[in-house]
Amino acid sequence: MTKLRFKDSYQTLTYDFIKDILVICPKCEQKAIVKASEFSFGKTDEYDVRLVCSNCGHSKILSEKPSSIVYASNEKIISGRHYFVGGGIDPFFHLPLWLSENLNGNLFWAYNIEHIEFLENHIQAKLRERNGIEYRNKSIGSRLPKWMTSKKNRELMLKTIEKLKRKN
C-alpha cells in the first residue's frame, strides 16, 4: 500500500537506529547483531557495545577492538576509537551490514528492521512533510541521496526493501 504522506523524515536522524545493528558475522558470514543499547557518543562504556552471532557463537566486545591514532603531533599522540555512522558498515566494528544491496552501482543499506521500515515509509510517500520543523541537515530526510528518493526509482527501491525484509 502506497503511503500518501510521511511526517517524520526531517525529525529523525540515522543515529536513532544504531541500537541493534544487523551485520554479517566475520566468522561464519551469517546474520549477527551489534548491540549498543545505551550508546551515546563520548559517553559509552565500551563493554556495553558487543557483537554476537547466534549462528556460530562468535562474540566480541568493543573494548577488545584495538584503538587507533585519532590525532598526532610532535608533542602528543591521542588514540581512541573511530565511529563511522553511515555508509553500509556498522559504526563500531566496521562490519558490513546484513541489510544491504547494490543497486546499479549504489549501495542501499539499513541498520535494522526499524530503520528499513522507516526508509520504506519515506520512499513510498508521495508527500514528505516538514511540519514546520526547521531544516535539519542531519535528518534522514535531508541526507538521503537523490537516486534513492527519486520517483523513477521508487518501484525498484520498494522491491529491494521487501527482499531485504524477507532476508531478515
Solvent accessible surface area in square Angstrom, and as a share of the most:
residue,aa,sasa,rsa
1,M,215,0.96
2,T,63,0.36
3,K,69,0.29
4,L,122,0.61
5,R,131,0.48
6,F,17,0.07
7,K,101,0.43
8,D,65,0.34
9,S,0,0.00
10,Y,24,0.09
11,Q,70,0.31
12,T,20,0.12
13,L,34,0.17
14,T,29,0.17
15,Y,91,0.35
16,D,77,0.40
17,F,19,0.08
18,I,8,0.04
19,K,105,0.44
20,D,50,0.26
21,I,0,0.00
22,L,19,0.09
23,V,0,0.00
24,I,49,0.25
25,C,1,0.00
26,P,70,0.44
27,K,140,0.59
28,C,38,0.23
29,E,125,0.56
30,Q,85,0.38
31,K,68,0.29
32,A,4,0.03
33,I,45,0.23
34,V,0,0.00
35,K,86,0.37
36,A,1,0.00
37,S,63,0.41
38,E,142,0.64
39,F,24,0.10
40,S,49,0.31
41,F,80,0.33
42,G,81,0.78
43,K,171,0.73
44,T,30,0.18
45,D,76,0.39
46,E,49,0.22
47,Y,137,0.52
48,D,78,0.41
49,V,1,0.00
50,R,95,0.35
51,L,3,0.01
52,V,49,0.28
53,C,1,0.01
54,S,113,0.73
55,N,94,0.48
56,C,62,0.37
57,G,56,0.54
58,H,36,0.16
59,S,60,0.39
60,K,69,0.29
61,I,26,0.13
62,L,0,0.00
63,S,34,0.22
64,E,102,0.46
65,K,45,0.19
66,P,111,0.70
67,S,59,0.38
68,S,52,0.33
69,I,102,0.52
70,V,77,0.44
71,Y,106,0.40
72,A,62,0.48
73,S,41,0.27
74,N,158,0.81
75,E,153,0.69
76,K,114,0.48
77,I,114,0.58
78,I,79,0.40
79,S,69,0.45
80,G,20,0.20
81,R,50,0.18
82,H,94,0.42
83,Y,66,0.25
84,F,108,0.45
85,V,38,0.22
86,G,14,0.13
87,G,39,0.37
88,G,7,0.07
89,I,55,0.28
90,D,0,0.00
91,P,0,0.00
92,F,1,0.01
93,F,21,0.09
94,H,64,0.29
95,L,26,0.13
96,P,67,0.42
97,L,1,0.00
98,W,32,0.11
99,L,0,0.00
100,S,28,0.18
101,E,46,0.21
102,N,102,0.52
103,L,18,0.09
104,N,132,0.68
105,G,70,0.67
106,N,49,0.25
107,L,85,0.42
108,F,0,0.00
109,W,44,0.16
110,A,0,0.00
111,Y,0,0.00
112,N,13,0.07
113,I,47,0.24
114,E,118,0.53
115,H,5,0.02
116,I,0,0.00
117,E,71,0.32
118,F,20,0.08
119,L,3,0.01
120,E,25,0.11
121,N,40,0.21
122,H,2,0.01
123,I,2,0.01
124,Q,21,0.09
125,A,0,0.00
126,K,123,0.52
127,L,92,0.46
128,R,59,0.22
129,E,27,0.12
130,R,88,0.32
131,N,71,0.37
132,G,83,0.79
133,I,60,0.31
134,E,147,0.66
135,Y,134,0.51
136,R,95,0.35
137,N,82,0.42
138,K,143,0.61
139,S,0,0.00
140,I,4,0.02
141,G,12,0.12
142,S,26,0.17
143,R,146,0.53
144,L,33,0.16
145,P,52,0.33
146,K,170,0.72
147,W,57,0.20
148,M,10,0.04
149,T,25,0.14
150,S,34,0.22
151,K,158,0.67
152,K,173,0.73
153,N,30,0.15
154,R,38,0.14
155,E,115,0.52
156,L,71,0.35
157,M,1,0.00
158,L,40,0.20
159,K,126,0.53
160,T,7,0.04
161,I,0,0.00
162,E,71,0.32
163,K,99,0.42
164,L,1,0.01
165,K,59,0.25
166,R,174,0.63
167,K,87,0.37
168,N,70,0.36
